[in-house]
């Protein structure tokens, strides 16, 4: 099943470093109290990305905290937090990610992983080693051409398809999610995404919001959808997906 992987990386990736820590979230890990740890580095260059300091090596300052300091923080949160959300950037660009997740679990915490799905080999390894308790995978678009247009790099859509199938067969709770951009996710594109996700258990529609500068300044003129428009898209999505929710 796991054949012809392509891990496309046109830019130098950052060494494993913790770029930020949110000490508490009640929203990101469903039904759990958690912290969020942000890892620097990404293989995409999404035009609407607001976290350029996590993506572009030249904008990365010194790490926010060391791994030692992070695990010291976790020790102090035992009994107060249920889990850790590991996000980025894109965590799966780092070969040492499985060890990091193993250490988090070794401290007694559940693990949620955010991923763009472009590294199915890494995702397969993590799932097979039972290193995650929940996975959130972004779905940017419906085809190789559209993915490349949205992410700013050449994307092998097979990677996205294999990662989707890995999650569907994993038995690990998961969600798929799309950040909705009016000028990009038109009616036809959204319908194609829904066809790609037909039968999945859980799908979130996240509205694009202009917060600060985008990675590509030309996309700062893009827009999200109104609440009423997203509610209509939710009704449409419910014809394809078991559970659909909005993040406005």
Secondary structure as UniProt FT lines:
FT   STRAND          18..25
FT   TURN            30..31
FT   STRAND          34..39
FT   TURN            47..48
FT   HELIX           52..55
FT   HELIX           57..59
FT   HELIX           67..76
FT   TURN            79..80
FT   STRAND          83..87
FT   HELIX           91..93
FT   TURN            95..96
FT   HELIX           97..106
FT   TURN            107..108
FT   STRAND          110..115
FT   HELIX           120..128
FT   TURN            129..130
FT   STRAND          134..138
FT   HELIX           144..151
FT   HELIX           157..170
FT   STRAND          174..180
FT   TURN            182..184
FT   HELIX           187..196
FT   TURN            197..199
FT   STRAND          202..207
FT   HELIX           217..221
FT   HELIX           227..237
FT   TURN            238..240
FT   STRAND          243..247
//
